[in-house]
Amino acid sequence: MKVIQNTPTRLVVQERPWLVSLIVCLVILAMTSEGIALLYQGDFVVSFYILLFALVVAPLILFLVARRVQVILDTVSNQMIIRRKTMTQITSITHDFNDLSHAYVETQGDSVGDTHRPVFVLVGGISAGEHHMTIYTQSGLGPEHIVTAVNDWLKDARQEGRLSAPVDSNQPTA
């Protein structure tokens, strides 16, 4: 996860799962070559199962895992755009920028350790609620850096008047 554009009127953050995709491709290549080698040696049963995994299961895993996510915060168009791209489709969801309240890091933990993902909080409109940037969590500081960048950018935009503060209609007012 990283910030790819940070200007006073536009912030673009992006997640590209290059490492996972590369590892799956290397597994496909290695298992295909091993399956072919076993086929030439006459071990048809083991070769069949290795090639089945390499040519069916591993690409399916790649298909499910390789998902690019891009979030664009734009004060000029007054929009927050979440774009997701897989190997077969591209989706784009647009929200009213003034509905964006803040972002936070969602943490999930188990006996192995904690994993994180950025979450955007919308307080108005039909899409009010929490919106996860990615469908998966990850270890490391990437999600925290994204959330810090988004919240700092939102704070600056509101202080400079490029953006109004969100109004949560569900909260009581004094």
VENWO-V469275 format. One record per residue. N is the residue number from 1. RES is the residue in one small letter. SS is DSSP state (A for helix, B for strand, O for the rest). Layout:
BEGIN
n:N res:RES ss:SS
n:N res:RES ss:SS
END
This chain:
BEGIN
n:1 res:m ss:O
n:2 res:k ss:B
n:3 res:v ss:B
n:4 res:i ss:B
n:5 res:q ss:B
n:6 res:n ss:B
n:7 res:t ss:B
n:8 res:p ss:O
n:9 res:t ss:O
n:10 res:r ss:B
n:11 res:l ss:B
n:12 res:v ss:B
n:13 res:v ss:B
n:14 res:q ss:B
n:15 res:e ss:B
n:16 res:r ss:O
n:17 res:p ss:O
n:18 res:w ss:A
n:19 res:l ss:A
n:20 res:v ss:A
n:21 res:s ss:A
n:22 res:l ss:A
n:23 res:i ss:A
n:24 res:v ss:A
n:25 res:c ss:A
n:26 res:l ss:A
n:27 res:v ss:A
n:28 res:i ss:A
n:29 res:l ss:A
n:30 res:a ss:A
n:31 res:m ss:A
n:32 res:t ss:A
n:33 res:s ss:A
n:34 res:e ss:A
n:35 res:g ss:A
n:36 res:i ss:A
n:37 res:a ss:A
n:38 res:l ss:A
n:39 res:l ss:A
n:40 res:y ss:A
n:41 res:q ss:A
n:42 res:g ss:O
n:43 res:d ss:O
n:44 res:f ss:A
n:45 res:v ss:A
n:46 res:v ss:A
n:47 res:s ss:A
n:48 res:f ss:A
n:49 res:y ss:A
n:50 res:i ss:A
n:51 res:l ss:A
n:52 res:l ss:A
n:53 res:f ss:A
n:54 res:a ss:A
n:55 res:l ss:A
n:56 res:v ss:A
n:57 res:v ss:A
n:58 res:a ss:A
n:59 res:p ss:A
n:60 res:l ss:A
n:61 res:i ss:A
n:62 res:l ss:A
n:63 res:f ss:A
n:64 res:l ss:A
n:65 res:v ss:A
n:66 res:a ss:O
n:67 res:r ss:O
n:68 res:r ss:B
n:69 res:v ss:B
n:70 res:q ss:B
n:71 res:v ss:B
n:72 res:i ss:B
n:73 res:l ss:B
n:74 res:d ss:B
n:75 res:t ss:O
n:76 res:v ss:O
n:77 res:s ss:O
n:78 res:n ss:O
n:79 res:q ss:B
n:80 res:m ss:B
n:81 res:i ss:B
n:82 res:i ss:B
n:83 res:r ss:B
n:84 res:r ss:B
n:85 res:k ss:B
n:86 res:t ss:O
n:87 res:m ss:O
n:88 res:t ss:O
n:89 res:q ss:O
n:90 res:i ss:B
n:91 res:t ss:B
n:92 res:s ss:B
n:93 res:i ss:B
n:94 res:t ss:B
n:95 res:h ss:B
n:96 res:d ss:B
n:97 res:f ss:A
n:98 res:n ss:A
n:99 res:d ss:A
n:100 res:l ss:B
n:101 res:s ss:B
n:102 res:h ss:B
n:103 res:a ss:B
n:104 res:y ss:B
n:105 res:v ss:B
n:106 res:e ss:B
n:107 res:t ss:B
n:108 res:q ss:B
n:109 res:g ss:B
n:110 res:d ss:O
n:111 res:s ss:O
n:112 res:v ss:O
n:113 res:g ss:O
n:114 res:d ss:B
n:115 res:t ss:B
n:116 res:h ss:B
n:117 res:r ss:B
n:118 res:p ss:B
n:119 res:v ss:B
n:120 res:f ss:B
n:121 res:v ss:B
n:122 res:l ss:B
n:123 res:v ss:O
n:124 res:g ss:O
n:125 res:g ss:O
n:126 res:i ss:O
n:127 res:s ss:O
n:128 res:a ss:O
n:129 res:g ss:B
n:130 res:e ss:B
n:131 res:h ss:B
n:132 res:h ss:B
n:133 res:m ss:O
n:134 res:t ss:O
n:135 res:i ss:O
n:136 res:y ss:O
n:137 res:t ss:O
n:138 res:q ss:B
n:139 res:s ss:O
n:140 res:g ss:O
n:141 res:l ss:O
n:142 res:g ss:A
n:143 res:p ss:A
n:144 res:e ss:A
n:145 res:h ss:A
n:146 res:i ss:A
n:147 res:v ss:A
n:148 res:t ss:A
n:149 res:a ss:A
n:150 res:v ss:A
n:151 res:n ss:A
n:152 res:d ss:A
n:153 res:w ss:A
n:154 res:l ss:A
n:155 res:k ss:A
n:156 res:d ss:A
n:157 res:a ss:A
n:158 res:r ss:A
n:159 res:q ss:A
n:160 res:e ss:O
n:161 res:g ss:O
n:162 res:r ss:O
n:163 res:l ss:O
n:164 res:s ss:O
n:165 res:a ss:O
n:166 res:p ss:O
n:167 res:v ss:O
n:168 res:d ss:O
n:169 res:s ss:O
n:170 res:n ss:O
n:171 res:q ss:O
n:172 res:p ss:O
n:173 res:t ss:O
n:174 res:a ss:O
END
